[in-house]
Amino acid sequence: MEAQSTRCLTCNKDIRVVENSVTFKCPGCGDGLVVRCGECRAQMRSWKCPVCGFEGP
């Protein structure tokens, strides 16, 4: 089974195959891992922290 940390929180794409993808700690709680593909980042699609529910662009 594939690790969840390789999937974009917004579109569920595998970030290993999409350029400009990032992972970072949630700025709201510091515990949740935010995974964003380059496409969702470029289109400023919203995301939600899986731990605290913090939402970002």
C-alpha positions, 0 to 999 in steps of 0.5 A, a space after each residue: 500500500 502506498 504511503 499517504 504522504 505522497 498524495 496531494 491533499 486536494 486532488 489526490 495525485 501522486 506528488 512524485 510525478 508532478 513538478 513543483 510539489 511540496 510537503 510541509 508542516 501545518 502552519 496552524 498546528 505544526 503536527 499535520 503534514 500538508 502535501 500539495 502537488 504543483 498543479 493545485 499550488 499553481 491554481 491556488 486550490 484550498 487544502 485542509 490539515 488532516 489533524 486540526 482542520 486548518 485551511 489554506 490556499 
